[in-house]
Amino acid sequence: MLFNSVQFIIFFPIVVMILFLVPQKLRIYWLLVASYYFYMCWNAKYALLIAFSTLITWVTGILLEKSECKWKRKLCIGICCLANFGVLFVFKYLNFAIENINHLMDVINSGGHIKALDLLLPVGISFYTFQAVGYIIDVYRKDIKAEHNLCRYALFISFFPQLVAGPIERAGNMLDQLKELEKKQLLQYRQVKNGFLMMAWGMFQKVIVSDRLAIIVDEIYGNYSEYGLTTIIFGTVMFAFQIYCDFDGYTNIACGAAEVMGIRLMKNFKQPYLATNIREFWRRWHISLTSWFRDYLYIPLGGNRKGTVRKYINTIVVFLVSGLWHGVGWNFLLWGAIHGVAQVCSGMRRKDEKLNFSAKLRKGIFTFAVVDFAWLFFRADSVGHALALLKQMTTQIGDFSMIGGCLDFGNWMILLLGLLAVFFVDVVHERGIRIREWLEKQEIWFRYAVYLFLFCSCLYMGVNYADGGVTQFIYFQF
C-alpha cells in the first residue's frame, strides 16, 4: 500500500478514527493490527519475517537484561544479530553473491554454476532489521531497559508510517511514546492539523515534483546514447532533486501521519543540498541511517579514538557498508566509496571557522557537484551503465530539444514552480523560520487558503502528470 495511492487515502482516516474512539488500553493492539495489515498488502507471507525479527530481538532483550555473565550476553547478542543479518543476507544479497561466484567460475573455467534462488526482496527489510538490531545493541549496552510488553515492542518494529522506508527509529525515543499513547488525550486540534499539513507537503514533494522529475531522468538514463554532456549532467542534477523530493516526501508523510496519531518521529533530512562540505551533507541527509552507522558501526570499529589513519579506514568501511545497504550491485559499492573518499578528503582540509556568503556559495556548489557525481553511479543500473554514461558525455555536447517532449508545457511549468517551492522552503527553514509556526500567526482566512491550495494541488496535479499512474517511492527497494 503506497502513501500516494487511493487505498492509503481510505486506510489512514479509518485507522485514525478508530484509534481516537477505542479505549486507551486497546490503542497499541489496534495500531499493531493496522501496521501488519499495511505491510501484508504487499506480500502477506513476508509478515512472518517481521514477526521473526520481532520475536527473536524481544526474547534476546529480556535475556540480556536478566544476565550479568559477559560471555552469555555476548553469545545472546551474537546469535540475535547473526539471525537478523542472516535473513537480510539471504533475501537481499545471496543472489548477488551467487552471481559473482558464477562469474568467478567462468573466469577460471571451472564449468560449475550455482543456481540463483527465486526470492522477492521484502519491502523495507533493511529498515526494520536495522531498527530491531539497534534496539538489541542499546539493551546490551544498558542504554535502555528491555521492553517486556511484546505487543508494544512489536508495534515499535512494525509501526506502519515508518515501516518500509524509515526513519530508522531508536527505542529510547519511540517506546516511551508508545507507553504514553496508552494514557494521553489524542484528539488535539493542533497536533492533527500539523500532522495533516506535513503529510500534504510530503505528498506535494512526491506527486508534483519527484514523479515529474522521474519521467525526465528515466528518459535520459534509459536512452543515454541519444544524449550528450549537457543533457546527461542535466538528468543527473534532476535525479538529485528527484531522490531528495521522493525520500524527504516519504519522510514528511510518515512523520505527519505519526504526528496525527500522537507520535513524533525523528527528523531525517535537514536541507542537505545547502551543505558546504561533504561531512555536513551527511549530517543533513538520511540522518537516522547516518547516526545508526555512527553509533553501531563507526564507534565500535574505533571511531576516531585510534589515530588518524584508523579513523580514515573506519570512515571508508562505513561508507562501503552504507553503499551495500542502499543497493545490491557494484555501482552502489562504488557510490559508497566515492562518499567515503570525499569524507576523508574533507577531514584532511583545514576547518574554516566562519564563511562569508561568497565562500558558502562556492563551497556549496562544489559539495553539490561531488554529491551529484556520486548520484550518477547510484542511479545507473550497473557500473557498466555508469561508465557508458560517462563515455557518452565525451562524445557530444547534447541537445535539450530532445527531452522537451517528456512533459507538456503545463507540466513543465508545474515542475518549475514545484522546484522553486521546495527550494524556497529549504532556504526559509535554513534561516530558522518554521513555516507552520509562521502560518499559525496569520489571519484564519489566509491560513486555510494556503491549506486548501496545498491539498487541492496534490489531489488535482498529482493525478494529471504526463504518464499518470501511481509510482513507488525510490527507497522502498532498499
Contacts in CASP RR format, 6 or more apart in sequence:
PFRMAT RR
TARGET T0000
AUTHOR 0000-0000-0000
METHOD contacts of the structure
MODEL  1
MLFNSVQFIIFFPIVVMILFLVPQKLRIYWLLVASYYFYMCWNAKYALLI
AFSTLITWVTGILLEKSECKWKRKLCIGICCLANFGVLFVFKYLNFAIEN
INHLMDVINSGGHIKALDLLLPVGISFYTFQAVGYIIDVYRKDIKAEHNL
CRYALFISFFPQLVAGPIERAGNMLDQLKELEKKQLLQYRQVKNGFLMMA
WGMFQKVIVSDRLAIIVDEIYGNYSEYGLTTIIFGTVMFAFQIYCDFDGY
TNIACGAAEVMGIRLMKNFKQPYLATNIREFWRRWHISLTSWFRDYLYIP
LGGNRKGTVRKYINTIVVFLVSGLWHGVGWNFLLWGAIHGVAQVCSGMRR
KDEKLNFSAKLRKGIFTFAVVDFAWLFFRADSVGHALALLKQMTTQIGDF
SMIGGCLDFGNWMILLLGLLAVFFVDVVHERGIRIREWLEKQEIWFRYAV
YLFLFCSCLYMGVNYADGGVTQFIYFQF
1 7 0 8 1.000
1 8 0 8 1.000
1 11 0 8 1.000
1 38 0 8 1.000
1 41 0 8 1.000
1 42 0 8 1.000
2 8 0 8 1.000
2 470 0 8 1.000
2 472 0 8 1.000
2 473 0 8 1.000
3 203 0 8 1.000
3 206 0 8 1.000
3 250 0 8 1.000
3 253 0 8 1.000
3 254 0 8 1.000
3 473 0 8 1.000
4 203 0 8 1.000
4 206 0 8 1.000
4 207 0 8 1.000
4 470 0 8 1.000
4 471 0 8 1.000
5 470 0 8 1.000
7 41 0 8 1.000
11 34 0 8 1.000
11 38 0 8 1.000
12 257 0 8 1.000
15 30 0 8 1.000
15 31 0 8 1.000
15 34 0 8 1.000
15 261 0 8 1.000
16 260 0 8 1.000
16 261 0 8 1.000
18 30 0 8 1.000
19 27 0 8 1.000
19 30 0 8 1.000
19 31 0 8 1.000
19 186 0 8 1.000
19 261 0 8 1.000
20 186 0 8 1.000
20 187 0 8 1.000
22 30 0 8 1.000
24 182 0 8 1.000
24 183 0 8 1.000
25 182 0 8 1.000
27 181 0 8 1.000
27 182 0 8 1.000
27 186 0 8 1.000
28 149 0 8 1.000
28 151 0 8 1.000
28 152 0 8 1.000
28 155 0 8 1.000
28 178 0 8 1.000
28 181 0 8 1.000
28 182 0 8 1.000
29 151 0 8 1.000
31 155 0 8 1.000
31 159 0 8 1.000
31 160 0 8 1.000
31 181 0 8 1.000
31 261 0 8 1.000
32 151 0 8 1.000
32 154 0 8 1.000
32 155 0 8 1.000
32 158 0 8 1.000
34 160 0 8 1.000
35 155 0 8 1.000
35 158 0 8 1.000
35 159 0 8 1.000
35 160 0 8 1.000
35 163 0 8 1.000
36 47 0 8 1.000
36 50 0 8 1.000
36 158 0 8 1.000
38 160 0 8 1.000
38 163 0 8 1.000
39 46 0 8 1.000
39 47 0 8 1.000
39 50 0 8 1.000
39 123 0 8 1.000
39 158 0 8 1.000
39 160 0 8 1.000
39 163 0 8 1.000
39 164 0 8 1.000
40 47 0 8 1.000
42 123 0 8 1.000
43 120 0 8 1.000
43 122 0 8 1.000
43 123 0 8 1.000
46 120 0 8 1.000
46 122 0 8 1.000
46 123 0 8 1.000
49 87 0 8 1.000
49 91 0 8 1.000
49 122 0 8 1.000
49 125 0 8 1.000
50 128 0 8 1.000
50 157 0 8 1.000
50 158 0 8 1.000
51 154 0 8 1.000
52 83 0 8 1.000
52 87 0 8 1.000
53 84 0 8 1.000
53 87 0 8 1.000
53 128 0 8 1.000
53 129 0 8 1.000
53 132 0 8 1.000
53 157 0 8 1.000
54 132 0 8 1.000
54 153 0 8 1.000
54 154 0 8 1.000
54 157 0 8 1.000
54 158 0 8 1.000
55 150 0 8 1.000
56 80 0 8 1.000
56 83 0 8 1.000
56 84 0 8 1.000
57 80 0 8 1.000
57 84 0 8 1.000
57 132 0 8 1.000
57 133 0 8 1.000
57 135 0 8 1.000
57 136 0 8 1.000
57 153 0 8 1.000
57 157 0 8 1.000
58 147 0 8 1.000
58 150 0 8 1.000
58 153 0 8 1.000
58 154 0 8 1.000
60 76 0 8 1.000
60 77 0 8 1.000
60 79 0 8 1.000
60 80 0 8 1.000
60 136 0 8 1.000
60 139 0 8 1.000
61 76 0 8 1.000
61 135 0 8 1.000
61 136 0 8 1.000
61 139 0 8 1.000
61 140 0 8 1.000
61 146 0 8 1.000
61 147 0 8 1.000
62 146 0 8 1.000
62 148 0 8 1.000
63 76 0 8 1.000
64 73 0 8 1.000
64 76 0 8 1.000
64 77 0 8 1.000
64 136 0 8 1.000
64 139 0 8 1.000
64 140 0 8 1.000
64 146 0 8 1.000
65 139 0 8 1.000
65 145 0 8 1.000
65 146 0 8 1.000
67 73 0 8 1.000
67 76 0 8 1.000
73 140 0 8 1.000
77 136 0 8 1.000
77 137 0 8 1.000
77 140 0 8 1.000
80 133 0 8 1.000
80 136 0 8 1.000
81 133 0 8 1.000
81 136 0 8 1.000
84 129 0 8 1.000
84 132 0 8 1.000
84 133 0 8 1.000
85 129 0 8 1.000
85 133 0 8 1.000
87 125 0 8 1.000
87 129 0 8 1.000
88 125 0 8 1.000
88 126 0 8 1.000
88 129 0 8 1.000
90 117 0 8 1.000
90 119 0 8 1.000
91 119 0 8 1.000
91 121 0 8 1.000
91 122 0 8 1.000
91 125 0 8 1.000
92 121 0 8 1.000
92 125 0 8 1.000
92 126 0 8 1.000
92 327 0 8 1.000
92 328 0 8 1.000
93 324 0 8 1.000
93 328 0 8 1.000
94 117 0 8 1.000
94 119 0 8 1.000
95 116 0 8 1.000
95 117 0 8 1.000
95 119 0 8 1.000
95 328 0 8 1.000
96 328 0 8 1.000
96 329 0 8 1.000
98 114 0 8 1.000
98 115 0 8 1.000
98 116 0 8 1.000
98 117 0 8 1.000
99 116 0 8 1.000
101 114 0 8 1.000
102 112 0 8 1.000
102 113 0 8 1.000
102 114 0 8 1.000
105 111 0 8 1.000
105 112 0 8 1.000
105 113 0 8 1.000
121 477 0 8 1.000
123 164 0 8 1.000
123 476 0 8 1.000
124 163 0 8 1.000
124 164 0 8 1.000
124 165 0 8 1.000
124 476 0 8 1.000
124 478 0 8 1.000
126 325 0 8 1.000
126 478 0 8 1.000
127 162 0 8 1.000
127 163 0 8 1.000
127 164 0 8 1.000
127 165 0 8 1.000
127 166 0 8 1.000
127 168 0 8 1.000
127 478 0 8 1.000
128 157 0 8 1.000
128 158 0 8 1.000
128 163 0 8 1.000
130 168 0 8 1.000
130 289 0 8 1.000
130 292 0 8 1.000
131 156 0 8 1.000
131 157 0 8 1.000
131 168 0 8 1.000
131 169 0 8 1.000
132 157 0 8 1.000
133 296 0 8 1.000
134 170 0 8 1.000
134 171 0 8 1.000
134 292 0 8 1.000
134 296 0 8 1.000
135 144 0 8 1.000
135 156 0 8 1.000
135 157 0 8 1.000
135 170 0 8 1.000
135 171 0 8 1.000
137 296 0 8 1.000
138 144 0 8 1.000
138 170 0 8 1.000
138 171 0 8 1.000
138 172 0 8 1.000
139 145 0 8 1.000
139 146 0 8 1.000
139 171 0 8 1.000
143 172 0 8 1.000
144 171 0 8 1.000
144 172 0 8 1.000
144 175 0 8 1.000
147 153 0 8 1.000
147 156 0 8 1.000
147 171 0 8 1.000
147 175 0 8 1.000
152 175 0 8 1.000
152 178 0 8 1.000
152 179 0 8 1.000
153 175 0 8 1.000
155 178 0 8 1.000
156 169 0 8 1.000
156 171 0 8 1.000
156 174 0 8 1.000
156 175 0 8 1.000
156 178 0 8 1.000
159 169 0 8 1.000
159 174 0 8 1.000
159 258 0 8 1.000
159 263 0 8 1.000
161 253 0 8 1.000
161 254 0 8 1.000
161 255 0 8 1.000
161 256 0 8 1.000
161 257 0 8 1.000
161 258 0 8 1.000
161 265 0 8 1.000
162 169 0 8 1.000
162 254 0 8 1.000
162 258 0 8 1.000
162 265 0 8 1.000
164 476 0 8 1.000
165 247 0 8 1.000
165 250 0 8 1.000
165 251 0 8 1.000
165 254 0 8 1.000
165 473 0 8 1.000
165 475 0 8 1.000
165 476 0 8 1.000
165 478 0 8 1.000
166 250 0 8 1.000
166 251 0 8 1.000
166 254 0 8 1.000
166 268 0 8 1.000
166 288 0 8 1.000
166 475 0 8 1.000
167 251 0 8 1.000
167 254 0 8 1.000
167 255 0 8 1.000
167 265 0 8 1.000
167 266 0 8 1.000
167 267 0 8 1.000
167 268 0 8 1.000
167 287 0 8 1.000
167 288 0 8 1.000
168 288 0 8 1.000
168 289 0 8 1.000
168 292 0 8 1.000
169 265 0 8 1.000
169 266 0 8 1.000
169 288 0 8 1.000
170 266 0 8 1.000
173 266 0 8 1.000
174 263 0 8 1.000
174 265 0 8 1.000
177 262 0 8 1.000
177 263 0 8 1.000
177 264 0 8 1.000
178 263 0 8 1.000
181 261 0 8 1.000
181 262 0 8 1.000
181 263 0 8 1.000
184 262 0 8 1.000
186 261 0 8 1.000
186 262 0 8 1.000
191 259 0 8 1.000
191 260 0 8 1.000
191 262 0 8 1.000
192 260 0 8 1.000
194 256 0 8 1.000
194 259 0 8 1.000
194 436 0 8 1.000
195 255 0 8 1.000
195 256 0 8 1.000
195 257 0 8 1.000
195 259 0 8 1.000
195 260 0 8 1.000
196 256 0 8 1.000
196 260 0 8 1.000
197 436 0 8 1.000
197 451 0 8 1.000
197 454 0 8 1.000
198 252 0 8 1.000
198 253 0 8 1.000
198 255 0 8 1.000
198 256 0 8 1.000
198 259 0 8 1.000
198 436 0 8 1.000
199 252 0 8 1.000
199 253 0 8 1.000
199 256 0 8 1.000
199 257 0 8 1.000
199 260 0 8 1.000
200 451 0 8 1.000
200 454 0 8 1.000
200 455 0 8 1.000
200 458 0 8 1.000
201 249 0 8 1.000
201 252 0 8 1.000
201 425 0 8 1.000
201 454 0 8 1.000
202 248 0 8 1.000
202 249 0 8 1.000
202 250 0 8 1.000
202 251 0 8 1.000
202 252 0 8 1.000
202 253 0 8 1.000
203 249 0 8 1.000
203 253 0 8 1.000
203 458 0 8 1.000
204 418 0 8 1.000
204 421 0 8 1.000
204 454 0 8 1.000
204 457 0 8 1.000
204 458 0 8 1.000
205 245 0 8 1.000
205 246 0 8 1.000
205 248 0 8 1.000
205 249 0 8 1.000
205 252 0 8 1.000
205 422 0 8 1.000
206 245 0 8 1.000
206 246 0 8 1.000
206 249 0 8 1.000
206 250 0 8 1.000
206 253 0 8 1.000
206 473 0 8 1.000
207 458 0 8 1.000
207 461 0 8 1.000
207 462 0 8 1.000
207 463 0 8 1.000
207 465 0 8 1.000
208 414 0 8 1.000
208 415 0 8 1.000
208 418 0 8 1.000
208 457 0 8 1.000
208 458 0 8 1.000
208 461 0 8 1.000
208 462 0 8 1.000
208 465 0 8 1.000
209 241 0 8 1.000
209 242 0 8 1.000
209 245 0 8 1.000
209 415 0 8 1.000
209 418 0 8 1.000
209 419 0 8 1.000
209 422 0 8 1.000
210 241 0 8 1.000
210 242 0 8 1.000
210 243 0 8 1.000
210 245 0 8 1.000
210 246 0 8 1.000
210 249 0 8 1.000
211 462 0 8 1.000
211 465 0 8 1.000
211 471 0 8 1.000
212 407 0 8 1.000
212 411 0 8 1.000
212 414 0 8 1.000
212 415 0 8 1.000
212 465 0 8 1.000
212 466 0 8 1.000
213 238 0 8 1.000
213 239 0 8 1.000
213 241 0 8 1.000
213 242 0 8 1.000
213 245 0 8 1.000
213 415 0 8 1.000
214 242 0 8 1.000
214 246 0 8 1.000
214 471 0 8 1.000
215 406 0 8 1.000
215 407 0 8 1.000
215 465 0 8 1.000
215 466 0 8 1.000
215 467 0 8 1.000
216 235 0 8 1.000
216 238 0 8 1.000
216 403 0 8 1.000
216 406 0 8 1.000
216 407 0 8 1.000
217 235 0 8 1.000
217 238 0 8 1.000
217 239 0 8 1.000
217 242 0 8 1.000
217 379 0 8 1.000
219 403 0 8 1.000
219 406 0 8 1.000
220 227 0 8 1.000
220 231 0 8 1.000
220 232 0 8 1.000
220 234 0 8 1.000
220 235 0 8 1.000
220 238 0 8 1.000
220 403 0 8 1.000
221 235 0 8 1.000
221 239 0 8 1.000
221 379 0 8 1.000
221 380 0 8 1.000
221 385 0 8 1.000
221 389 0 8 1.000
224 232 0 8 1.000
224 388 0 8 1.000
224 389 0 8 1.000
224 392 0 8 1.000
225 392 0 8 1.000
226 402 0 8 1.000
227 392 0 8 1.000
227 396 0 8 1.000
227 398 0 8 1.000
227 399 0 8 1.000
227 402 0 8 1.000
227 403 0 8 1.000
228 392 0 8 1.000
228 393 0 8 1.000
228 395 0 8 1.000
228 396 0 8 1.000
228 397 0 8 1.000
228 398 0 8 1.000
228 399 0 8 1.000
229 393 0 8 1.000
229 394 0 8 1.000
229 396 0 8 1.000
229 397 0 8 1.000
229 398 0 8 1.000
230 397 0 8 1.000
230 398 0 8 1.000
230 400 0 8 1.000
231 398 0 8 1.000
231 399 0 8 1.000
231 400 0 8 1.000
231 402 0 8 1.000
231 403 0 8 1.000
232 389 0 8 1.000
232 392 0 8 1.000
232 393 0 8 1.000
233 393 0 8 1.000
234 400 0 8 1.000
234 403 0 8 1.000
236 372 0 8 1.000
236 373 0 8 1.000
236 375 0 8 1.000
236 376 0 8 1.000
236 379 0 8 1.000
237 372 0 8 1.000
239 375 0 8 1.000
239 379 0 8 1.000
240 273 0 8 1.000
240 368 0 8 1.000
240 371 0 8 1.000
240 372 0 8 1.000
240 375 0 8 1.000
241 419 0 8 1.000
241 422 0 8 1.000
242 474 0 8 1.000
243 375 0 8 1.000
243 378 0 8 1.000
243 379 0 8 1.000
243 474 0 8 1.000
244 269 0 8 1.000
244 272 0 8 1.000
244 273 0 8 1.000
245 422 0 8 1.000
246 473 0 8 1.000
246 474 0 8 1.000
246 475 0 8 1.000
247 268 0 8 1.000
247 269 0 8 1.000
247 286 0 8 1.000
247 473 0 8 1.000
247 474 0 8 1.000
247 475 0 8 1.000
248 268 0 8 1.000
248 269 0 8 1.000
250 473 0 8 1.000
250 475 0 8 1.000
251 268 0 8 1.000
251 269 0 8 1.000
254 265 0 8 1.000
255 264 0 8 1.000
255 265 0 8 1.000
255 267 0 8 1.000
255 268 0 8 1.000
258 264 0 8 1.000
258 265 0 8 1.000
259 265 0 8 1.000
266 287 0 8 1.000
266 288 0 8 1.000
267 287 0 8 1.000
268 286 0 8 1.000
268 287 0 8 1.000
268 288 0 8 1.000
269 284 0 8 1.000
269 285 0 8 1.000
269 286 0 8 1.000
269 287 0 8 1.000
270 283 0 8 1.000
270 284 0 8 1.000
270 287 0 8 1.000
270 429 0 8 1.000
271 284 0 8 1.000
271 426 0 8 1.000
271 427 0 8 1.000
271 429 0 8 1.000
271 430 0 8 1.000
272 281 0 8 1.000
272 284 0 8 1.000
272 285 0 8 1.000
273 281 0 8 1.000
273 368 0 8 1.000
273 371 0 8 1.000
273 426 0 8 1.000
274 284 0 8 1.000
274 364 0 8 1.000
274 426 0 8 1.000
274 427 0 8 1.000
274 430 0 8 1.000
275 281 0 8 1.000
275 283 0 8 1.000
275 284 0 8 1.000
275 364 0 8 1.000
275 367 0 8 1.000
276 355 0 8 1.000
276 359 0 8 1.000
276 360 0 8 1.000
276 363 0 8 1.000
276 364 0 8 1.000
276 367 0 8 1.000
277 346 0 8 1.000
277 349 0 8 1.000
277 363 0 8 1.000
277 364 0 8 1.000
277 367 0 8 1.000
278 339 0 8 1.000
278 342 0 8 1.000
278 343 0 8 1.000
278 345 0 8 1.000
278 346 0 8 1.000
278 367 0 8 1.000
278 370 0 8 1.000
278 371 0 8 1.000
279 343 0 8 1.000
279 346 0 8 1.000
279 347 0 8 1.000
280 367 0 8 1.000
281 367 0 8 1.000
281 371 0 8 1.000
282 290 0 8 1.000
282 339 0 8 1.000
282 343 0 8 1.000
283 290 0 8 1.000
289 322 0 8 1.000
289 325 0 8 1.000
293 318 0 8 1.000
293 321 0 8 1.000
293 322 0 8 1.000
294 318 0 8 1.000
297 317 0 8 1.000
297 318 0 8 1.000
297 321 0 8 1.000
298 314 0 8 1.000
298 315 0 8 1.000
298 318 0 8 1.000
301 314 0 8 1.000
301 317 0 8 1.000
301 318 0 8 1.000
302 310 0 8 1.000
302 314 0 8 1.000
303 310 0 8 1.000
303 311 0 8 1.000
303 314 0 8 1.000
304 311 0 8 1.000
304 314 0 8 1.000
312 344 0 8 1.000
315 340 0 8 1.000
315 343 0 8 1.000
315 344 0 8 1.000
316 337 0 8 1.000
316 340 0 8 1.000
316 341 0 8 1.000
316 344 0 8 1.000
318 340 0 8 1.000
319 336 0 8 1.000
319 337 0 8 1.000
319 339 0 8 1.000
319 340 0 8 1.000
319 343 0 8 1.000
320 333 0 8 1.000
320 336 0 8 1.000
320 337 0 8 1.000
320 340 0 8 1.000
322 336 0 8 1.000
322 339 0 8 1.000
323 332 0 8 1.000
323 333 0 8 1.000
323 335 0 8 1.000
323 336 0 8 1.000
324 332 0 8 1.000
324 333 0 8 1.000
325 478 0 8 1.000
326 332 0 8 1.000
326 335 0 8 1.000
326 336 0 8 1.000
326 378 0 8 1.000
326 478 0 8 1.000
327 477 0 8 1.000
327 478 0 8 1.000
329 382 0 8 1.000
330 382 0 8 1.000
330 383 0 8 1.000
331 377 0 8 1.000
331 378 0 8 1.000
331 380 0 8 1.000
331 381 0 8 1.000
331 382 0 8 1.000
331 383 0 8 1.000
331 384 0 8 1.000
331 385 0 8 1.000
331 386 0 8 1.000
332 377 0 8 1.000
332 378 0 8 1.000
334 377 0 8 1.000
334 383 0 8 1.000
334 386 0 8 1.000
335 374 0 8 1.000
335 375 0 8 1.000
335 377 0 8 1.000
335 378 0 8 1.000
336 374 0 8 1.000
338 370 0 8 1.000
338 373 0 8 1.000
338 374 0 8 1.000
338 377 0 8 1.000
339 374 0 8 1.000
342 370 0 8 1.000
342 374 0 8 1.000
352 359 0 8 1.000
355 363 0 8 1.000
376 386 0 8 1.000
376 389 0 8 1.000
376 390 0 8 1.000
377 383 0 8 1.000
377 386 0 8 1.000
380 386 0 8 1.000
380 389 0 8 1.000
404 412 0 8 1.000
406 466 0 8 1.000
407 415 0 8 1.000
407 465 0 8 1.000
407 466 0 8 1.000
408 466 0 8 1.000
411 465 0 8 1.000
411 466 0 8 1.000
414 461 0 8 1.000
414 465 0 8 1.000
425 435 0 8 1.000
428 435 0 8 1.000
429 435 0 8 1.000
439 446 0 8 1.000
439 447 0 8 1.000
439 450 0 8 1.000
440 447 0 8 1.000
463 469 0 8 1.000
END
